[in-house]
Amino acid sequence: MKKAVIIITLTIFAGIGFQSCSEGSDQSNDNVAYECPMKCEGEKVYTEEGACPVCGMDLVEI
């Protein structure tokens, strides 16, 4: 019985570990774009996070 509990526990932790690894790979996506939430410059998009050069608000991911 104790051996079965250990195996189940290890299986759960392994599943959590693999899931967290796959989620981390999504963050390296180079196709992320950012824009000003106020649309100060119309539909202009940026490739990096930062602040809008017109109003200073943080750019949001689209």
One Martini backbone bead per residue (centre of mass of N, CA, C, O) as a GRO file, in nm:
protein
   62
    1MET     BB    1   0.059   0.062  -0.022
    2LYS     BB    2   0.300   0.258   0.011
    3LYS     BB    3   0.407   0.218  -0.278
    4ALA     BB    4   0.156   0.332  -0.424
    5VAL     BB    5   0.170   0.619  -0.308
    6ILE     BB    6   0.447   0.689  -0.420
    7ILE     BB    7   0.382   0.650  -0.719
    8ILE     BB    8   0.152   0.854  -0.736
    9THR     BB    9   0.311   1.101  -0.640
   10LEU     BB   10   0.528   1.095  -0.863
   11THR     BB   11   0.330   1.121  -1.099
   12ILE     BB   12   0.217   1.397  -1.026
   13PHE     BB   13   0.487   1.555  -1.022
   14ALA     BB   14   0.562   1.491  -1.315
   15GLY     BB   15   0.316   1.626  -1.447
   16ILE     BB   16   0.372   1.908  -1.338
   17GLY     BB   17   0.652   1.942  -1.462
   18PHE     BB   18   0.568   1.910  -1.764
   19GLN     BB   19   0.363   2.141  -1.768
   20SER     BB   20   0.559   2.375  -1.691
   21CYS     BB   21   0.746   2.337  -1.938
   22SER     BB   22   0.531   2.393  -2.162
   23GLU     BB   23   0.456   2.683  -2.067
   24GLY     BB   24   0.742   2.816  -2.103
   25SER     BB   25   0.757   2.796  -2.423
   26ASP     BB   26   0.545   3.028  -2.485
   27GLN     BB   27   0.731   3.277  -2.392
   28SER     BB   28   0.926   3.247  -2.667
   29ASN     BB   29   0.753   3.415  -2.846
   30ASP     BB   30   0.817   3.627  -3.136
   31ASN     BB   31   0.489   3.712  -3.199
   32VAL     BB   32   0.479   3.959  -3.019
   33ALA     BB   33   0.251   4.230  -2.951
   34TYR     BB   34   0.219   4.590  -2.905
   35GLU     BB   35  -0.011   4.838  -2.756
   36CYS     BB   36  -0.203   5.103  -2.715
   37PRO     BB   37  -0.497   5.146  -2.536
   38MET     BB   38  -0.555   5.447  -2.676
   39LYS     BB   39  -0.458   5.475  -2.977
   40CYS     BB   40  -0.256   5.718  -3.047
   41GLU     BB   41  -0.127   5.554  -3.324
   42GLY     BB   42  -0.346   5.370  -3.379
   43GLU     BB   43  -0.223   5.059  -3.526
   44LYS     BB   44   0.034   5.058  -3.383
   45VAL     BB   45   0.316   4.839  -3.333
   46TYR     BB   46   0.514   4.643  -3.105
   47THR     BB   47   0.790   4.418  -3.006
   48GLU     BB   48   0.804   4.572  -2.726
   49GLU     BB   49   0.800   4.658  -2.429
   50GLY     BB   50   0.635   4.956  -2.278
   51ALA     BB   51   0.582   5.290  -2.371
   52CYS     BB   52   0.407   5.535  -2.480
   53PRO     BB   53   0.522   5.817  -2.655
   54VAL     BB   54   0.262   5.995  -2.600
   55CYS     BB   55   0.117   5.901  -2.299
   56GLY     BB   56   0.284   5.659  -2.120
   57MET     BB   57   0.154   5.405  -2.142
   58ASP     BB   58   0.128   5.085  -2.121
   59LEU     BB   59   0.181   4.832  -2.309
   60VAL     BB   60  -0.014   4.585  -2.476
   61GLU     BB   61  -0.096   4.274  -2.544
   62ILE     BB   62  -0.204   4.108  -2.873
   0.00000   0.00000   0.00000
